[in-house]
Amino acid sequence: MKLGFIGTGNLASAILRGVVACEKISPSEIIIYDINQTKVNELCEELSVNAASCSSEVAAKCKNIIIAVKPKDFASLADEIKEETKKNNPLVISTAAGTETSKIVSCFGFDVKAVRIMPNINASVGQAMTAVCATDNVSCSEKEYVLKLCESFGKAVLLEEKYFSAFTAIAGSGPAFAYMFADALATAGIKYGLPAKTAQDIAAQMMLGSAKMLLESPLSVSELIRNVSSPGGTTVEGVCSLKETGFENSVITAIDKTVAKDKAMSAGK
């Protein structure tokens, strides 16, 4: 098998659907396992992938394994599959938040080829942003394989592990902050008489278009803001109000708190 999944939660399922949809790996070459057999059966029916009877079967049969379990369960899972992993020497790709590559290696107890990926929930709509880092024994071609894999459900970037906490705060937690902003915009629309669904759709499309502009425009963020803010106009009035009420500081403080929590999780606190 070319690819195995241990864990089929929301994030893993989104990744799996992206991989199957891009058609670079045949479903017949993918095997999945989860303690929730009902979820496994549903995914097998939907995507025509194979079901494993246990986690060890995935480790024994696959060249590449995505481990998508909760951080608290990672050590026990590694212990379950370490013998098969040592024999088969697959690429071990972990999505566990706050679980550094050094900890992954430690959990397995030998020099496993470990890759850490941090996708975000937008993988479920094929628009994730994913950070990738790996241990020194992972080859350039293997890193490229993981990047291509992650690009099947969005965009991906190789990133030094020391930046993962900041990445997690911006890309991983950021969607929740974006939803809060959209909800505030929609609430303001409702205040002025817009139907709730219409207000939400307006806010959502505005955010989608703005994100596309950010990605595709050669202009800096500051320049894009100025382009919308005509001198003496309505937008600059709102921009000034956001600055006066601490909008930017609130966002940065939220990132600071999120980074601190991620580092505490990594330290096992």
WOFEN-V959872 format. One line per field, one symbol per residue. psi: psi as a letter, one per 30 degrees, with the letter a starting at -180 (. if undefined). A space follows every 10 residues. Layout:
psi->???
This chain:
psi->keklkjkhae eeeeeeeeee efgfkkffgk klklfjeeee eeeeeefhll klfleeeeef fkfkkjjilk effeeeeeee geeeeeefhl kjjkgjkgjl eeeeeeefgl ikjkkkkill ffffgghlkk kklllfgkle eeeeeeeeef ffgbllkkkk ffgeeeeeee eefeeeeeee eeeeeeeeee egfkkeeeee eeeeeeeeee eeeeefkfll eeeeeeefik kgaeefeeee eeeeggeeee eeeeeeeeee eeeeeefg.
